[in-house]
Amino acid sequence: MDNQIALVLLEMIRRNGGDQKRIEHSLKVYGYAQLLGKLEGLSPEKQLILELTAILHDIGICVSEAKYGYSDGEKQEIEGPPVARQILERLSVDAEVIDRVCFIISKHHTFSAIDGIDFQLLVEADFLVNSVEEEVSPEGVKKFVAMNFKSDAGRKTIGYLFKALP
């Protein structure tokens, strides 16, 4: 499992070659996702799904930009799963894990589609990173957290990150 994660990380870096901002974003989301999953006590399979999804959640951006000239959330949800599937199949990841990772990537900007703790924690980890990278206002953070954070680990972590949140 650890070797698969390392190989997926390396492939994400290769696919985003030269774009340090995008690479760093994915690495930070992976770090937070790993933390949240461990704190929530996910099963090994759910933890693997969460970590793989965190690494690959934005893997469709390069394809979207090449194909359409932009990479909004909708295009990322369309273009990301085929790339993720190709990477994971080449590394002989279990088919059920691949299907779940690809499903979450295909909906990771569609919060109404959240259907499990792995998906929930991916959204929370991504927001932990985006809130800082995009300099979301304290009011915006509070609103997003109130509407979208469900896990104790996510709420604690964002509270520590911003100190002023409950």
Phi and psi restraints in degrees (value plus and minus 20) as a CYANA .aco file:
   2 ASP   PHI     -80.3   -40.3
   2 ASP   PSI     -58.9   -18.9
   3 ASN   PHI     -86.2   -46.2
   3 ASN   PSI     -59.1   -19.1
   4 GLN   PHI     -81.5   -41.5
   4 GLN   PSI     -64.6   -24.6
   5 ILE   PHI     -78.9   -38.9
   5 ILE   PSI     -66.9   -26.9
   6 ALA   PHI     -80.7   -40.7
   6 ALA   PSI     -61.7   -21.7
   7 LEU   PHI     -88.5   -48.5
   7 LEU   PSI     -56.4   -16.4
   8 VAL   PHI     -87.8   -47.8
   8 VAL   PSI     -61.7   -21.7
   9 LEU   PHI     -78.1   -38.1
   9 LEU   PSI     -66.7   -26.7
  10 LEU   PHI     -82.6   -42.6
  10 LEU   PSI     -60.7   -20.7
  11 GLU   PHI     -87.1   -47.1
  11 GLU   PSI     -58.6   -18.6
  12 MET   PHI     -80.6   -40.6
  12 MET   PSI     -63.0   -23.0
  13 ILE   PHI     -83.7   -43.7
  13 ILE   PSI     -63.9   -23.9
  14 ARG   PHI     -81.1   -41.1
  14 ARG   PSI     -66.0   -26.0
  15 ARG   PHI     -85.5   -45.5
  15 ARG   PSI     -47.6    -7.6
  16 ASN   PHI    -120.5   -80.5
  16 ASN   PSI      -1.2    38.8
  17 GLY   PHI     -59.4   -19.4
  17 GLY   PSI     104.9   144.9
  18 GLY   PHI      67.6   107.6
  18 GLY   PSI     -35.2     4.8
  19 ASP   PHI    -119.4   -79.4
  19 ASP   PSI      61.3   101.3
  20 GLN   PHI     -80.4   -40.4
  20 GLN   PSI     -56.2   -16.2
  21 LYS   PHI     -80.7   -40.7
  21 LYS   PSI     -66.3   -26.3
  22 ARG   PHI     -88.1   -48.1
  22 ARG   PSI     -60.5   -20.5
  23 ILE   PHI     -82.7   -42.7
  23 ILE   PSI     -68.4   -28.4
  24 GLU   PHI     -80.9   -40.9
  24 GLU   PSI     -58.7   -18.7
  25 HIS   PHI     -78.9   -38.9
  25 HIS   PSI     -70.4   -30.4
  26 SER   PHI     -82.9   -42.9
  26 SER   PSI     -59.4   -19.4
  27 LEU   PHI     -84.4   -44.4
  27 LEU   PSI     -59.4   -19.4
  28 LYS   PHI     -88.3   -48.3
  28 LYS   PSI     -62.3   -22.3
  29 VAL   PHI     -82.6   -42.6
  29 VAL   PSI     -62.1   -22.1
  30 TYR   PHI     -78.7   -38.7
  30 TYR   PSI     -65.3   -25.3
  31 GLY   PHI     -81.2   -41.2
  31 GLY   PSI     -66.2   -26.2
  32 TYR   PHI     -87.0   -47.0
  32 TYR   PSI     -60.4   -20.4
  33 ALA   PHI     -82.1   -42.1
  33 ALA   PSI     -63.8   -23.8
  34 GLN   PHI     -78.4   -38.4
  34 GLN   PSI     -66.7   -26.7
  35 LEU   PHI     -80.8   -40.8
  35 LEU   PSI     -70.8   -30.8
  36 LEU   PHI     -82.0   -42.0
  36 LEU   PSI     -62.6   -22.6
  37 GLY   PHI     -82.3   -42.3
  37 GLY   PSI     -62.6   -22.6
  38 LYS   PHI     -85.4   -45.4
  38 LYS   PSI     -63.9   -23.9
  39 LEU   PHI     -84.8   -44.8
  39 LEU   PSI     -52.8   -12.8
  40 GLU   PHI    -103.4   -63.4
  40 GLU   PSI     -27.1    12.9
  41 GLY   PHI      51.5    91.5
  41 GLY   PSI      19.4    59.4
  42 LEU   PHI     -82.6   -42.6
  42 LEU   PSI     131.8   171.8
  43 SER   PHI     -84.9   -44.9
  43 SER   PSI     139.3   179.3
  44 PRO   PHI     -75.1   -35.1
  44 PRO   PSI     -59.8   -19.8
  45 GLU   PHI     -86.5   -46.5
  45 GLU   PSI     -65.5   -25.5
  46 LYS   PHI     -84.2   -44.2
  46 LYS   PSI     -57.7   -17.7
  47 GLN   PHI     -83.3   -43.3
  47 GLN   PSI     -63.3   -23.3
  48 LEU   PHI     -81.5   -41.5
  48 LEU   PSI     -66.6   -26.6
  49 ILE   PHI     -77.7   -37.7
  49 ILE   PSI     -68.4   -28.4
  50 LEU   PHI     -79.2   -39.2
  50 LEU   PSI     -67.7   -27.7
  51 GLU   PHI     -86.1   -46.1
  51 GLU   PSI     -63.5   -23.5
  52 LEU   PHI     -83.4   -43.4
  52 LEU   PSI     -62.1   -22.1
  53 THR   PHI     -83.8   -43.8
  53 THR   PSI     -62.0   -22.0
  54 ALA   PHI     -80.9   -40.9
  54 ALA   PSI     -62.6   -22.6
  55 ILE   PHI     -84.5   -44.5
  55 ILE   PSI     -59.7   -19.7
  56 LEU   PHI    -123.6   -83.6
  56 LEU   PSI     -17.1    22.9
  57 HIS   PHI     -78.5   -38.5
  57 HIS   PSI     -50.2   -10.2
  58 ASP   PHI    -128.5   -88.5
  58 ASP   PSI      -1.2    38.8
  59 ILE   PHI     -85.5   -45.5
  59 ILE   PSI     -37.8     2.2
  60 GLY   PHI    -103.4   -63.4
  60 GLY   PSI     -24.1    15.9
  61 ILE   PHI     -82.2   -42.2
  61 ILE   PSI     -68.4   -28.4
  62 CYS   PHI     -80.4   -40.4
  62 CYS   PSI     -62.8   -22.8
  63 VAL   PHI     -84.4   -44.4
  63 VAL   PSI     -63.6   -23.6
  64 SER   PHI     -80.1   -40.1
  64 SER   PSI     -65.9   -25.9
  65 GLU   PHI     -84.2   -44.2
  65 GLU   PSI     -59.8   -19.8
  66 ALA   PHI     -87.9   -47.9
  66 ALA   PSI     -58.3   -18.3
  67 LYS   PHI    -101.0   -61.0
  67 LYS   PSI     -62.4   -22.4
  68 TYR   PHI    -134.9   -94.9
  68 TYR   PSI     -35.2     4.8
  69 GLY   PHI      67.0   107.0
  69 GLY   PSI     -18.4    21.6
  70 TYR   PHI    -176.0  -136.0
  70 TYR   PSI     151.5   191.5
  71 SER   PHI    -164.5  -124.5
  71 SER   PSI      42.7    82.7
  72 ASP   PHI     -90.6   -50.6
  72 ASP   PSI     154.1   194.1
  73 GLY   PHI     -76.5   -36.5
  73 GLY   PSI     -60.1   -20.1
  74 GLU   PHI     -83.2   -43.2
  74 GLU   PSI     -64.8   -24.8
  75 LYS   PHI     -87.3   -47.3
  75 LYS   PSI     -56.7   -16.7
  76 GLN   PHI     -81.9   -41.9
  76 GLN   PSI     -60.3   -20.3
  77 GLU   PHI     -87.2   -47.2
  77 GLU   PSI     -48.9    -8.9
  78 ILE   PHI    -100.4   -60.4
  78 ILE   PSI     -67.5   -27.5
  79 GLU   PHI    -106.5   -66.5
  79 GLU   PSI     -41.6    -1.6
  80 GLY   PHI     -89.3   -49.3
  80 GLY   PSI     -66.5   -26.5
  81 PRO   PHI     -77.5   -37.5
  81 PRO   PSI     -63.0   -23.0
  82 PRO   PHI     -81.9   -41.9
  82 PRO   PSI     -57.7   -17.7
  83 VAL   PHI     -87.1   -47.1
  83 VAL   PSI     -66.3   -26.3
  84 ALA   PHI     -80.1   -40.1
  84 ALA   PSI     -64.2   -24.2
  85 ARG   PHI     -79.5   -39.5
  85 ARG   PSI     -65.0   -25.0
  86 GLN   PHI     -79.8   -39.8
  86 GLN   PSI     -66.0   -26.0
  87 ILE   PHI     -82.4   -42.4
  87 ILE   PSI     -69.1   -29.1
  88 LEU   PHI     -90.2   -50.2
  88 LEU   PSI     -56.9   -16.9
  89 GLU   PHI     -85.5   -45.5
  89 GLU   PSI     -60.8   -20.8
  90 ARG   PHI     -81.5   -41.5
  90 ARG   PSI     -48.8    -8.8
  91 LEU   PHI    -113.8   -73.8
  91 LEU   PSI     -11.2    28.8
  92 SER   PHI      39.6    79.6
  92 SER   PSI      17.6    57.6
  93 VAL   PHI     -91.4   -51.4
  93 VAL   PSI     125.0   165.0
  94 ASP   PHI     -74.0   -34.0
  94 ASP   PSI     117.5   157.5
  95 ALA   PHI     -78.0   -38.0
  95 ALA   PSI     -59.3   -19.3
  96 GLU   PHI     -86.4   -46.4
  96 GLU   PSI     -56.7   -16.7
  97 VAL   PHI     -85.9   -45.9
  97 VAL   PSI     -65.4   -25.4
  98 ILE   PHI     -78.6   -38.6
  98 ILE   PSI     -66.4   -26.4
  99 ASP   PHI     -79.6   -39.6
  99 ASP   PSI     -62.2   -22.2
 100 ARG   PHI     -88.9   -48.9
 100 ARG   PSI     -63.6   -23.6
 101 VAL   PHI     -78.7   -38.7
 101 VAL   PSI     -66.8   -26.8
 102 CYS   PHI     -85.9   -45.9
 102 CYS   PSI     -57.4   -17.4
 103 PHE   PHI     -81.0   -41.0
 103 PHE   PSI     -68.2   -28.2
 104 ILE   PHI     -83.1   -43.1
 104 ILE   PSI     -63.7   -23.7
 105 ILE   PHI     -79.6   -39.6
 105 ILE   PSI     -58.6   -18.6
 106 SER   PHI     -89.4   -49.4
 106 SER   PSI     -29.8    10.2
 107 LYS   PHI    -152.9  -112.9
 107 LYS   PSI      -8.2    31.8
 108 HIS   PHI     -89.1   -49.1
 108 HIS   PSI     -27.1    12.9
 109 HIS   PHI    -127.1   -87.1
 109 HIS   PSI     -15.3    24.7
 110 THR   PHI    -132.0   -92.0
 110 THR   PSI      65.4   105.4
 111 PHE   PHI     -84.2   -44.2
 111 PHE   PSI     -45.2    -5.2
 112 SER   PHI     -88.2   -48.2
 112 SER   PSI     -33.3     6.7
 113 ALA   PHI    -110.1   -70.1
 113 ALA   PSI     -23.7    16.3
 114 ILE   PHI     -78.6   -38.6
 114 ILE   PSI     104.4   144.4
 115 ASP   PHI    -153.2  -113.2
 115 ASP   PSI      -3.7    36.3
 116 GLY   PHI    -196.3  -156.3
 116 GLY   PSI     146.8   186.8
 117 ILE   PHI     -85.2   -45.2
 117 ILE   PSI     -53.5   -13.5
 118 ASP   PHI     -82.9   -42.9
 118 ASP   PSI     -65.1   -25.1
 119 PHE   PHI     -86.4   -46.4
 119 PHE   PSI     -65.1   -25.1
 120 GLN   PHI     -77.3   -37.3
 120 GLN   PSI     -67.1   -27.1
 121 LEU   PHI     -89.4   -49.4
 121 LEU   PSI     -50.6   -10.6
 122 LEU   PHI     -82.9   -42.9
 122 LEU   PSI     -66.4   -26.4
 123 VAL   PHI     -80.5   -40.5
 123 VAL   PSI     -63.4   -23.4
 124 GLU   PHI     -86.0   -46.0
 124 GLU   PSI     -63.3   -23.3
 125 ALA   PHI     -83.5   -43.5
 125 ALA   PSI     -62.7   -22.7
 126 ASP   PHI     -82.7   -42.7
 126 ASP   PSI     -60.3   -20.3
 127 PHE   PHI     -90.0   -50.0
 127 PHE   PSI     -56.4   -16.4
 128 LEU   PHI     -74.0   -34.0
 128 LEU   PSI     -62.0   -22.0
 129 VAL   PHI     -96.0   -56.0
 129 VAL   PSI     -68.0   -28.0
 130 ASN   PHI     -81.8   -41.8
 130 ASN   PSI     -55.6   -15.6
 131 SER   PHI     -81.0   -41.0
 131 SER   PSI     -54.5   -14.5
 132 VAL   PHI    -103.5   -63.5
 132 VAL   PSI     -68.7   -28.7
 133 GLU   PHI     -80.3   -40.3
 133 GLU   PSI     -58.0   -18.0
 134 GLU   PHI    -115.5   -75.5
 134 GLU   PSI     -15.8    24.2
 135 GLU   PHI      30.0    70.0
 135 GLU   PSI      32.5    72.5
 136 VAL   PHI     -84.8   -44.8
 136 VAL   PSI     118.0   158.0
 137 SER   PHI     -84.4   -44.4
 137 SER   PSI     135.8   175.8
 138 PRO   PHI     -75.0   -35.0
 138 PRO   PSI     -58.5   -18.5
 139 GLU   PHI     -85.5   -45.5
 139 GLU   PSI     -60.6   -20.6
 140 GLY   PHI     -84.7   -44.7
 140 GLY   PSI     -60.1   -20.1
 141 VAL   PHI     -83.1   -43.1
 141 VAL   PSI     -68.6   -28.6
 142 LYS   PHI     -78.9   -38.9
 142 LYS   PSI     -63.1   -23.1
 143 LYS   PHI     -83.9   -43.9
 143 LYS   PSI     -66.8   -26.8
 144 PHE   PHI     -82.0   -42.0
 144 PHE   PSI     -65.1   -25.1
 145 VAL   PHI     -81.6   -41.6
 145 VAL   PSI     -65.9   -25.9
 146 ALA   PHI     -80.7   -40.7
 146 ALA   PSI     -57.0   -17.0
 147 MET   PHI    -105.3   -65.3
 147 MET   PSI     -49.1    -9.1
 148 ASN   PHI    -145.6  -105.6
 148 ASN   PSI     -37.1     2.9
 149 PHE   PHI    -107.7   -67.7
 149 PHE   PSI     108.2   148.2
 150 LYS   PHI    -137.9   -97.9
 150 LYS   PSI     -45.3    -5.3
 151 SER   PHI    -106.6   -66.6
 151 SER   PSI     126.8   166.8
 152 ASP   PHI     -82.9   -42.9
 152 ASP   PSI     -61.4   -21.4
 153 ALA   PHI     -82.8   -42.8
 153 ALA   PSI     -62.6   -22.6
 154 GLY   PHI     -85.5   -45.5
 154 GLY   PSI     -63.1   -23.1
 155 ARG   PHI     -85.1   -45.1
 155 ARG   PSI     -63.1   -23.1
 156 LYS   PHI     -82.7   -42.7
 156 LYS   PSI     -66.2   -26.2
 157 THR   PHI     -83.8   -43.8
 157 THR   PSI     -65.2   -25.2
 158 ILE   PHI     -89.2   -49.2
 158 ILE   PSI     -51.9   -11.9
 159 GLY   PHI     -82.7   -42.7
 159 GLY   PSI     -62.5   -22.5
 160 TYR   PHI     -87.3   -47.3
 160 TYR   PSI     -59.1   -19.1
 161 LEU   PHI     -83.4   -43.4
 161 LEU   PSI     -57.8   -17.8
 162 PHE   PHI    -129.8   -89.8
 162 PHE   PSI     -18.9    21.1
 163 LYS   PHI      33.1    73.1
 163 LYS   PSI     -58.4   -18.4
 164 ALA   PHI    -104.6   -64.6
 164 ALA   PSI     -30.7     9.3
 165 LEU   PHI    -104.2   -64.2
 165 LEU   PSI     129.7   169.7
